[in-house]
Amino acid sequence: MRGEVILLNRNIVIEGDMTSNDWHGQFLTTDTILLDTSGNPVDFKGSTNLKNVEFYKMGQANNEKAAIRFD
């Protein structure tokens, strides 16, 4: 799932799903390259700005499944 939030003026809590798996959730920002309709590569650069955001029941300690990742 992906989404875009433009402007919010209140605190946000992102809560992991405790029923689906062992690591409950991740917040991921990444770069990717896709091909357009002509077959030319298009580079998409990911960026994230967070303020007053709480991550609750997310990720695992000491491994690659952190709550917040930048790949």
C-alpha positions as CSV (number, residue, x, y, z in Angstrom):
1,M,0.0,0.0,0.0
2,R,1.2,3.5,-0.7
3,G,-0.3,6.9,-0.1
4,E,0.5,10.6,-0.1
5,V,-0.4,13.0,2.6
6,I,0.0,16.7,1.7
7,L,-0.8,18.6,4.9
8,L,-2.1,17.6,8.3
9,N,-2.2,19.8,11.3
10,R,-2.6,17.2,14.1
11,N,-0.5,14.4,15.6
12,I,-0.6,11.1,13.8
13,V,-0.2,7.5,15.1
14,I,0.7,4.7,12.7
15,E,-0.1,1.4,14.3
16,G,1.1,-2.0,13.2
17,D,-1.2,-5.0,12.6
18,M,-0.7,-7.5,15.4
19,T,-2.5,-10.3,13.7
20,S,-0.8,-10.8,10.3
21,N,2.8,-11.7,10.9
22,D,5.8,-11.4,13.3
23,W,6.9,-7.9,12.5
24,H,3.6,-6.0,12.4
25,G,4.5,-3.3,10.0
26,Q,7.1,-1.0,8.3
27,F,7.2,2.5,7.0
28,L,9.3,2.4,3.9
29,T,10.8,5.2,1.7
30,T,12.6,4.1,-1.4
31,D,13.8,5.1,-4.9
32,T,12.7,3.2,-7.9
33,I,13.1,3.2,-11.7
34,L,10.1,2.3,-13.9
35,L,9.8,2.3,-17.7
36,D,7.4,4.7,-19.4
37,T,5.2,3.8,-22.4
38,S,8.1,4.3,-24.8
39,G,10.4,2.0,-22.8
40,N,12.5,4.8,-21.4
41,P,13.5,4.6,-17.7
42,V,11.9,7.1,-15.4
43,D,13.7,7.6,-12.0
44,F,11.4,8.2,-9.0
45,K,13.2,9.6,-5.8
46,G,11.6,8.9,-2.5
47,S,11.6,11.4,0.3
48,T,9.9,11.5,3.7
49,N,9.3,14.4,6.2
50,L,7.8,13.4,9.5
51,K,6.8,15.6,12.4
52,N,4.7,14.6,15.4
53,V,4.3,11.0,14.2
54,E,4.2,8.0,16.5
55,F,5.0,4.5,15.3
56,Y,3.2,2.0,17.6
57,K,3.6,-1.8,17.5
58,M,5.9,-1.6,14.4
59,G,9.1,-3.4,13.4
60,Q,11.6,-5.6,15.2
61,A,14.8,-4.7,17.0
62,N,18.3,-5.6,15.8
63,N,17.4,-6.8,12.2
64,E,16.5,-5.5,8.8
65,K,12.8,-5.3,9.7
66,A,12.9,-1.9,11.4
67,A,9.8,0.2,11.8
68,I,11.2,3.0,9.6
69,R,13.4,2.0,6.6
70,F,15.1,3.9,3.7
71,D,16.1,1.6,0.9
